Amino acid sequence: MSGKSRTARVLGRAMRTMSVLDRKGTGWLLQLLSPPPTVIVLVNRGRRTGRLYRTPVSILVEDPERDEVVISPMWSKSTDWYLNVVAGGLVEVHVRGEAWQVEWRHLNQAERRAAGEAFRDAHPLYSRIILWTLVRLNGLEGDPAEAVVRALPMLSLRRTRS
């Protein structure tokens, strides 16, 4: 059984239901948030089981010119999808119903800070809720934005041209 509290497990399941909204023609449902972040679905292979998982993740920053997005594990560095990706299990990413093959890299602290600021600028209300949640879930102290930048990794996913 997971070491997470029951509330965290229920909240996690509820957040994963957003993967349903990755289908063509259903993206309008995400407009209920003010303004909504784009949700992508990571297809990753379990590092122990080898099983394929579809994990919805919010995009923090998107650069359409470079076909690049920035994501972060919200629960912690020990989130399964993050550990699977770092172990080499990222298969593909679904963005707005389109499958991408991607290369990933960790962002350094300056890049994480810039990504956090860009996310807060783009989503002023939603980002406050997310920061509050991240601080509570991860037991962080101090300025919420700085604490999250220091504590949580961020990954850049760049689409590869085949």
Secondary structure as GFF3:
##gff-version 3
##sequence-region A 1 162
A	DSSP	alpha_helix	6	16	.	.	.	ID=ss1
A	DSSP	three_ten_helix	17	22	.	.	.	ID=ss2
A	DSSP	three_ten_helix	27	32	.	.	.	ID=ss3
A	DSSP	beta_strand	39	45	.	.	.	ID=ss4
A	DSSP	beta_strand	52	58	.	.	.	ID=ss5
A	DSSP	beta_strand	61	63	.	.	.	ID=ss6
A	DSSP	beta_strand	68	71	.	.	.	ID=ss7
A	DSSP	alpha_helix	80	86	.	.	.	ID=ss8
A	DSSP	beta_strand	90	95	.	.	.	ID=ss9
A	DSSP	beta_strand	98	100	.	.	.	ID=ss10
A	DSSP	beta_strand	102	106	.	.	.	ID=ss11
A	DSSP	alpha_helix	109	122	.	.	.	ID=ss12
A	DSSP	alpha_helix	124	138	.	.	.	ID=ss13
A	DSSP	alpha_helix	144	151	.	.	.	ID=ss14
A	DSSP	beta_strand	155	159	.	.	.	ID=ss15
###
